[in-house]
């Protein structure tokens, strides 16, 4: 994963934090976190990167450079599983789905399949 924005987002989502949560921890506005997670957005300072790594439980080197494992106790995911969202709306939907119980996820999936065109 070469993109720092994608690594920040992956770390945040894996830690089950919202953009607002991460903003609170780093002392910035939610919009700053959104910029950090945007492929053409701004980059956090080294100090903010340290806080992000600490609060999300990832290795600083991986977060900053993409080298090494995301954390000492996690395996690297295959490329196709790293980041599902293609835009901010899909990201919000995935975040909401991850907060649901398994039974409610199954129900939500059935509802989406009913609404989606074939």
LOMIPA-862377 format. One line per field, with one value per atom (N, C-alpha, C): chain; atom name; y, x, z. Coordinates in nm, 4 decimals. Example, Ala and Ser with C-alpha at 12.3 -4.5 7.8 and 13.67 -1.06 7.14 Angstrom:
# LOMIPA-862377
cadena: (A:A:A:A:A:A)
atomo: (N:CA:C:N:CA:C)
py: (-0.5690:-0.4500:-0.3300:-0.2250:-0.1060:0.0030)
px: (1.3190:1.2300:1.3200:1.2850:1.3670:1.2900)
pz: (0.7800:0.7800:0.7800:0.7080:0.7140:0.7870)
This chain:
# LOMIPA-862377
cadena: (A:A:A:A:A:A:A:A:A:A:A:A:A:A:A:A:A:A:A:A:A:A:A:A:A:A:A:A:A:A:A:A:A:A:A:A:A:A:A:A:A:A:A:A:A:A:A:A:A:A:A:A:A:A:A:A:A:A:A:A:A:A:A:A:A:A:A:A:A:A:A:A:A:A:A:A:A:A:A:A:A:A:A:A:A:A:A:A:A:A:A:A:A:A:A:A:A:A:A:A:A:A:A:A:A:A:A:A:A:A:A:A:A:A:A:A:A:A:A:A:A:A:A:A:A:A:A:A:A:A:A:A:A:A:A:A:A:A:A:A:A:A:A:A:A:A:A:A:A:A:A:A:A:A:A:A:A:A:A:A:A:A:A:A:A:A:A:A:A:A:A:A:A:A:A:A:A:A:A:A:A:A:A:A:A:A:A:A:A:A:A:A:A:A:A:A:A:A:A:A:A:A:A:A:A:A:A:A:A:A:A:A:A:A:A:A:A:A:A:A:A:A:A:A:A:A:A:A:A:A:A:A:A:A:A:A:A:A:A:A:A:A:A:A:A:A:A:A:A:A:A:A:A:A:A:A:A:A:A:A:A:A:A:A:A:A:A:A:A:A:A:A:A:A:A:A:A:A:A:A:A:A:A:A:A:A:A:A:A:A:A:A:A:A:A:A:A:A:A:A:A:A:A:A:A:A:A:A:A:A:A:A:A:A:A:A:A:A:A:A:A:A:A:A:A:A:A:A:A:A:A:A:A:A:A:A:A:A:A:A:A:A:A:A:A:A:A:A:A:A:A:A:A:A)
atomo: (N:CA:C:N:CA:C:N:CA:C:N:CA:C:N:CA:C:N:CA:C:N:CA:C:N:CA:C:N:CA:C:N:CA:C:N:CA:C:N:CA:C:N:CA:C:N:CA:C:N:CA:C:N:CA:C:N:CA:C:N:CA:C:N:CA:C:N:CA:C:N:CA:C:N:CA:C:N:CA:C:N:CA:C:N:CA:C:N:CA:C:N:CA:C:N:CA:C:N:CA:C:N:CA:C:N:CA:C:N:CA:C:N:CA:C:N:CA:C:N:CA:C:N:CA:C:N:CA:C:N:CA:C:N:CA:C:N:CA:C:N:CA:C:N:CA:C:N:CA:C:N:CA:C:N:CA:C:N:CA:C:N:CA:C:N:CA:C:N:CA:C:N:CA:C:N:CA:C:N:CA:C:N:CA:C:N:CA:C:N:CA:C:N:CA:C:N:CA:C:N:CA:C:N:CA:C:N:CA:C:N:CA:C:N:CA:C:N:CA:C:N:CA:C:N:CA:C:N:CA:C:N:CA:C:N:CA:C:N:CA:C:N:CA:C:N:CA:C:N:CA:C:N:CA:C:N:CA:C:N:CA:C:N:CA:C:N:CA:C:N:CA:C:N:CA:C:N:CA:C:N:CA:C:N:CA:C:N:CA:C:N:CA:C:N:CA:C:N:CA:C:N:CA:C:N:CA:C:N:CA:C:N:CA:C:N:CA:C:N:CA:C:N:CA:C:N:CA:C:N:CA:C:N:CA:C:N:CA:C:N:CA:C:N:CA:C:N:CA:C:N:CA:C:N:CA:C:N:CA:C:N:CA:C:N:CA:C:N:CA:C:N:CA:C:N:CA:C:N:CA:C:N:CA:C:N:CA:C:N:CA:C:N:CA:C:N:CA:C:N:CA:C:N:CA:C:N:CA:C:N:CA:C)
py: (-0.1164:0.0000:0.1228:0.1908:0.3018:0.4362:0.4486:0.5764:0.6052:0.7125:0.7470:0.7712:0.8295:0.8549:0.7237:0.6236:0.4935:0.4256:0.4427:0.3820:0.4481:0.5800:0.6496:0.6014:0.5954:0.5509:0.4076:0.3203:0.1804:0.1681:0.2426:0.2385:0.2843:0.3930:0.4475:0.3504:0.2976:0.2059:0.0770:0.0252:-0.0964:-0.0766:0.0461:0.0775:0.1132:0.1075:0.1403:0.2823:0.3738:0.5150:0.5899:0.6905:0.7780:0.8861:0.9593:1.0722:1.1729:1.1904:1.2824:1.2346:1.1040:1.0485:1.0803:1.0511:1.0730:1.2217:1.3047:1.4496:1.4936:1.4409:1.4748:1.4340:1.3131:1.2640:1.3486:1.3946:1.4680:1.6188:1.6659:1.8090:1.8907:1.8267:1.8967:1.8836:1.9476:1.9350:1.8078:1.7599:1.6416:1.6614:1.7830:1.8112:1.7883:1.8087:1.7828:1.6325:1.5513:1.4062:1.3636:1.4215:1.3906:1.4245:1.5368:1.5748:1.4739:1.4297:1.3313:1.2014:1.1674:1.0418:1.0550:1.1744:1.1959:1.1755:1.0993:1.0706:1.1950:1.3051:1.4280:1.5334:1.4876:1.5786:1.6143:1.6798:1.7210:1.6047:1.6199:1.5165:1.5668:1.4782:1.5190:1.5450:1.6221:1.6461:1.5176:1.5153:1.3990:1.3788:1.4876:1.4773:1.4140:1.4558:1.3971:1.2506:1.2163:1.0767:0.9899:1.0421:0.9672:0.9379:1.0387:1.0208:0.9203:0.9319:0.8393:0.6963:0.6755:0.5421:0.4894:0.5734:0.5325:0.4985:0.5848:0.5660:0.4540:0.4221:0.3164:0.1840:0.1856:0.0629:0.0115:0.1014:0.0585:0.1037:0.0417:0.0808:0.2148:0.3033:0.4364:0.4257:0.3379:0.3261:0.2853:0.1886:0.1478:0.2638:0.3347:0.4456:0.5526:0.5862:0.6942:0.6547:0.5292:0.4920:0.3770:0.2954:0.1769:0.0554:0.0717:-0.0404:-0.1188:-0.2491:-0.3341:-0.3696:-0.4389:-0.4811:-0.3666:-0.3587:-0.2529:-0.2526:-0.3700:-0.3792:-0.5089:-0.5174:-0.6350:-0.7607:-0.7448:-0.8629:-0.8801:-0.8202:-0.8372:-0.8772:-0.9573:-0.9980:-0.8945:-0.8824:-0.7899:-0.8502:-0.7706:-0.8183:-0.8208:-0.9102:-0.9082:-0.7764:-0.7364:-0.6082:-0.5906:-0.6948:-0.6804:-0.6598:-0.6832:-0.6652:-0.5400:-0.4665:-0.3539:-0.2374:-0.1998:-0.0831:-0.1006:-0.1115:-0.1363:-0.0093:0.0968:0.2180:0.2903:0.3336:0.4085:0.5582:0.5952:0.7363:0.7552:0.8799:0.9103:0.8481:0.8452:0.7864:0.6374:0.5639:0.4217:0.4006:0.4880:0.4800:0.4914:0.5866:0.6049:0.4829:0.4245:0.3052:0.1894:0.1712:0.0633:0.0829:0.2052:0.2331:0.1979:0.2338:0.2021:0.0511:-0.0185:-0.1641:-0.2337:-0.1847:-0.2476:-0.2327:-0.1387:-0.1203:-0.2073:-0.2712:-0.3554:-0.4958:-0.5610:-0.7027:-0.7826:-0.9056:-0.9915:-1.0095:-1.0292:-1.0489:-0.9243:-0.8083:-0.6842:-0.6580:-0.6996:-0.6873:-0.7715:-0.8930:-0.9815:-0.9185:-0.8609:-0.7952:-0.6754:-0.5942:-0.4775:-0.5213:-0.6289:-0.6799:-0.7224:-0.7917:-0.8330:-0.7117:-0.6070:-0.4855:-0.4185:-0.4109:-0.3474:-0.4280:-0.5610:-0.6451:-0.6260:-0.6039:-0.5789:-0.4455:-0.3477:-0.2146:-0.2038:-0.2855:-0.2765:-0.3383:-0.2719:-0.3291:-0.4486:-0.5420:-0.6598:-0.6281)
px: (0.0860:0.0000:0.0907:0.0978:0.1913:0.1344:0.0070:-0.0583:-0.0758:-0.0147:-0.0241:-0.1694:-0.2486:-0.3897:-0.4625:-0.4376:-0.5023:-0.4539:-0.3263:-0.2750:-0.3371:-0.3515:-0.4143:-0.5579:-0.6294:-0.7687:-0.7779:-0.6922:-0.6933:-0.6655:-0.5680:-0.5342:-0.6530:-0.7171:-0.8304:-0.9475:-0.9815:-1.0957:-1.0673:-0.9452:-0.9089:-0.9186:-0.8910:-0.9002:-1.0426:-1.1346:-1.2758:-1.2943:-1.2207:-1.2318:-1.2996:-1.3765:-1.4333:-1.3304:-1.3544:-1.2670:-1.2713:-1.3867:-1.3998:-1.3182:-1.3187:-1.2381:-1.0904:-1.0428:-0.9013:-0.8665:-0.9582:-0.9362:-0.9217:-1.0053:-0.9990:-0.8648:-0.8194:-0.6919:-0.5735:-0.5803:-0.4670:-0.4779:-0.5924:-0.6085:-0.6338:-0.6985:-0.7324:-0.8822:-0.9308:-1.0717:-1.0910:-1.2148:-1.2454:-1.2087:-1.2249:-1.1919:-1.0439:-0.9580:-0.8146:-0.7914:-0.8593:-0.8471:-0.8993:-1.0098:-1.0638:-0.9618:-0.8915:-0.7874:-0.6726:-0.6335:-0.5251:-0.5617:-0.6907:-0.7359:-0.7723:-0.7659:-0.7966:-0.6682:-0.6741:-0.5536:-0.4743:-0.5425:-0.4718:-0.4784:-0.5028:-0.5155:-0.3821:-0.3897:-0.2701:-0.2153:-0.0934:-0.0306:-0.0184:-0.0350:-0.0194:0.1275:0.1498:0.2861:0.3397:0.4693:0.5298:0.4691:0.4414:0.3810:0.2431:0.1647:0.0320:0.0427:0.1415:0.1615:0.1925:0.2709:0.3017:0.1749:0.0888:-0.0370:-0.1260:-0.1347:-0.2170:-0.1682:-0.0371:0.0197:-0.0111:0.0060:-0.0188:-0.1656:-0.2557:-0.3987:-0.4616:-0.4012:-0.4574:-0.3838:-0.2713:-0.1962:-0.1176:-0.0767:0.0042:0.1488:0.2373:0.3776:0.3949:0.4709:0.4939:0.5583:0.6577:0.7265:0.6303:0.5427:0.4444:0.3521:0.3051:0.2142:0.2805:0.4039:0.4737:0.5249:0.5690:0.6368:0.5726:0.4938:0.4368:0.5270:0.6445:0.7377:0.7057:0.7222:0.7004:0.5538:0.5289:0.3926:0.3179:0.1875:0.1095:0.1259:0.1305:0.1548:0.2278:0.2871:0.3665:0.2824:0.1544:0.0697:-0.0375:-0.0181:-0.1180:-0.0526:-0.1217:-0.0735:-0.1143:-0.0360:-0.0690:-0.1830:-0.2844:-0.3993:-0.3679:-0.4294:-0.4111:-0.4616:-0.4055:-0.4415:-0.5910:-0.6623:-0.8045:-0.8870:-0.8299:-0.9037:-0.8644:-0.7678:-0.7144:-0.8107:-0.8739:-0.9609:-1.0748:-1.1948:-1.3100:-1.3737:-1.3714:-1.4449:-1.3805:-1.4647:-1.4171:-1.4427:-1.5235:-1.5513:-1.5951:-1.6145:-1.6485:-1.7823:-1.8787:-2.0087:-1.9945:-1.9229:-1.9015:-1.8260:-1.7338:-1.6586:-1.7507:-1.8443:-1.9388:-2.0292:-2.0712:-2.1555:-2.0782:-1.9519:-1.8716:-1.8489:-1.8221:-1.8033:-1.9291:-2.0445:-2.1705:-2.1933:-2.1655:-2.1828:-2.0952:-1.9739:-1.8800:-1.9237:-2.0112:-2.0613:-2.1834:-2.2396:-2.3574:-2.3196:-2.4119:-2.3929:-2.3965:-2.3495:-2.3482:-2.4889:-2.5864:-2.7252:-2.7770:-2.7471:-2.7920:-2.7164:-2.5891:-2.5152:-2.5807:-2.6210:-2.6886:-2.8191:-2.8962:-3.0212:-2.9956:-2.8955:-2.8621:-2.8184:-2.7420:-2.6996:-2.8189:-2.9143:-3.0351:-3.1112:-3.1201:-3.1911:-3.1202:-2.9899:-2.9154:-2.9292:-2.9259:-2.9428:-3.0789:-3.1822:-3.3154:-3.3224:-3.2477:-3.2487:-3.1569:-3.0532:-2.9539:-3.0079:-2.9822:-3.0231:-2.9331:-2.9890:-2.9116:-2.8115)
pz: (0.0000:0.0000:0.0000:-0.1134:-0.1294:-0.0884:-0.0780:-0.0560:0.0936:0.1412:0.2832:0.3253:0.2370:0.2689:0.2965:0.2150:0.2330:0.3610:0.3949:0.5184:0.6414:0.6384:0.7510:0.7676:0.6572:0.6628:0.7121:0.6597:0.7016:0.8510:0.8998:1.0426:1.1263:1.0828:1.1584:1.1600:1.0449:1.0356:1.1133:1.1029:1.1758:1.3265:1.3706:1.5137:1.5544:1.4584:1.4820:1.5350:1.4737:1.5082:1.3948:1.4279:1.3257:1.2938:1.1874:1.1569:1.2709:1.3310:1.4449:1.5647:1.5901:1.6991:1.6773:1.5571:1.5272:1.5332:1.4885:1.4963:1.6414:1.7281:1.8705:1.9296:1.8991:1.9511:1.9037:1.7790:1.7220:1.7397:1.7884:1.8126:1.6870:1.5874:1.4636:1.4388:1.3346:1.2961:1.2129:1.2100:1.1307:0.9841:0.9351:0.7945:0.7657:0.8648:0.8459:0.8273:0.9069:0.8930:0.7563:0.7130:0.5798:0.4718:0.4872:0.3921:0.3939:0.5117:0.5218:0.4522:0.4545:0.3954:0.2477:0.1946:0.0533:-0.0273:-0.1376:-0.2161:-0.2604:-0.2840:-0.3243:-0.2136:-0.0924:0.0207:0.0826:0.1951:0.2673:0.3493:0.3972:0.4794:0.6225:0.7191:0.8588:0.8919:0.9958:1.0427:1.1069:1.1307:1.1970:1.3356:1.4056:1.5382:1.5308:1.4312:1.4140:1.3747:1.2918:1.2512:1.3728:1.4658:1.5884:1.6680:1.6794:1.7528:1.6805:1.5487:1.4706:1.4919:1.4811:1.4993:1.6390:1.7390:1.8772:1.9013:1.8583:1.8862:1.8043:1.6890:1.6045:1.6196:1.6905:1.7144:1.5953:1.5056:1.3914:1.4104:1.3335:1.3360:1.2660:1.3286:1.2711:1.1332:1.1184:0.9893:0.8788:0.9081:0.8074:0.7730:0.8748:0.8510:0.7651:0.7973:0.7278:0.5898:0.5745:0.4494:0.3741:0.4436:0.3805:0.3913:0.4525:0.4675:0.5944:0.5860:0.7021:0.7198:0.8299:0.8613:0.9282:0.9084:0.9733:1.1252:1.1840:1.3280:1.3563:1.4700:1.5023:1.5170:1.5445:1.5655:1.4587:1.3402:1.2342:1.1039:1.0300:0.8994:0.7960:0.6913:0.5836:0.5029:0.4763:0.3995:0.2517:0.1762:0.0314:-0.0261:-0.1410:-0.2018:-0.2180:-0.2585:-0.2854:-0.1583:-0.0393:0.0849:0.1614:0.1157:0.1918:0.2050:0.0981:0.1053:0.0071:0.0602:-0.0240:-0.0777:-0.0029:-0.0387:-0.1557:-0.2492:-0.3648:-0.3503:-0.2516:-0.2275:-0.0825:-0.0411:0.0976:0.1381:0.0466:0.0799:0.1106:0.0242:0.0491:0.1800:0.2088:0.3334:0.4537:0.4485:0.5587:0.5751:0.4626:0.4669:0.5312:0.4903:0.5477:0.6972:0.7377:0.8799:0.9587:0.9050:0.9723:0.9764:0.8668:0.8622:0.9653:0.9823:1.0758:1.2211:1.2483:1.3845:1.4139:1.3116:1.3288:1.3738:1.4395:1.4723:1.3421:1.3477:1.2282:1.1718:1.2583:1.2131:1.1411:1.1965:1.1330:1.0026:0.9942:0.8689:0.7603:0.7961:0.7003:0.6510:0.7426:0.7067:0.6152:0.6488:0.5664:0.4268:0.4184:0.2883:0.2038:0.2657:0.1930:0.1410:0.2234:0.1819:0.0646:0.0700:-0.0388:-0.1673:-0.1563:-0.2751:-0.3378:-0.2555:-0.3083:-0.3822:-0.3349:-0.3964:-0.5175:-0.5218:-0.6308:-0.7592:-0.8709:-0.9996:-1.0341:-1.1096:-1.1498:-1.2562)
